[in-house]
Amino acid sequence: MTDLYLLLQKIKARPEMYVGGAAPLRDLENLIQGYELALNNHNIHESGNYFNQQFAEFLAATLGWPVNRGWARAFEEKLEKPKLLKGFFDQLELFSQNNRG
């Protein structure tokens, strides 16, 4: 896996394999934080660098959501649990379009 977006597409296809807990978006945010840490520790530069920060800033700018507790908590505060993953992937698509050309 050489790109965070490829990993996120795999998660989208089968989320229960990756984030099946009681708080799936917090699990996903933590998974991405680990991914970012690994990239930074190995001096690898790709789309996953600073994703959590940039995605949170995107949500704050486009939706006006408070993200001071992280983007996962912002989704939890704004959406019902059954809509969390769909809401995340919908916003990810918009974020991706704005940041990847």
C-alpha positions in Angstrom: 0.0 0.0 0.0 1.7 3.2 -1.1 -1.1 5.7 -0.7 -3.6 6.5 2.1 -6.4 6.9 -0.4 -5.9 3.4 -1.7 -6.2 2.1 1.9 -9.3 4.2 2.5 -11.0 2.7 -0.6 -10.3 -0.8 0.8 -11.8 0.3 4.1 -14.8 1.7 2.3 -15.4 -1.6 0.5 -15.2 -3.7 3.7 -15.3 -1.3 6.8 -16.0 -4.1 9.3 -12.6 -5.6 8.6 -10.9 -2.4 9.7 -13.2 -0.4 12.0 -15.8 -2.7 13.5 -15.9 -1.2 17.0 -18.4 0.9 18.8 -16.8 4.1 17.5 -15.8 3.3 13.9 -14.7 6.8 12.9 -12.6 7.2 16.0 -11.0 3.8 15.2 -10.4 5.1 11.7 -9.0 8.4 12.8 -6.6 6.5 15.1 -5.6 4.1 12.3 -4.8 7.1 10.1 -2.8 8.7 12.9 -0.7 5.5 13.0 -0.3 5.6 9.2 0.8 9.3 9.5 3.3 8.4 12.2 4.8 5.6 10.2 5.2 7.9 7.2 6.9 10.6 9.3 9.1 8.1 11.0 10.3 6.7 7.7 10.5 10.1 6.0 8.0 9.1 3.4 6.1 11.9 1.6 2.7 11.0 0.2 -1.0 11.9 0.4 -1.3 10.5 3.9 1.0 13.1 5.5 -1.0 15.3 7.8 -4.3 13.9 6.5 -6.1 14.2 9.9 -5.2 17.8 10.3 -6.0 18.7 6.7 -9.3 16.8 6.7 -10.3 18.5 10.0 -9.5 21.9 8.5 -11.5 21.1 5.4 -14.6 20.1 7.5 -14.3 23.3 9.6 -13.9 25.5 6.5 -16.6 23.8 4.3 -19.2 22.7 6.9 -18.4 25.0 9.8 -18.0 22.0 12.1 -16.0 22.3 15.3 -13.1 19.9 15.0 -11.1 20.8 18.1 -11.7 17.2 19.4 -10.9 15.6 16.0 -12.8 15.1 12.8 -14.3 11.8 14.0 -16.0 13.4 17.0 -17.3 16.2 14.7 -19.1 13.5 12.6 -20.4 11.8 15.8 -21.8 15.2 16.9 -23.5 15.9 13.6 -24.7 12.6 12.2 -26.6 9.6 13.6 -24.4 6.5 14.0 -25.8 4.5 11.0 -24.8 7.4 8.8 -21.3 8.0 10.1 -19.3 6.0 7.6 -21.3 7.1 4.6 -20.9 10.7 5.8 -17.2 10.3 6.2 -16.7 8.8 2.7 -18.9 11.4 1.1 -16.8 14.2 2.7 -13.6 12.3 1.8 -14.6 12.3 -1.8 -15.1 16.1 -1.7 -11.8 16.6 0.2 -10.0 14.3 -2.3 -11.3 16.3 -5.3 -10.1 19.6 -3.7 -6.7 18.2 -2.8 -5.7 15.8 -5.5 -6.7 17.7 -8.6 
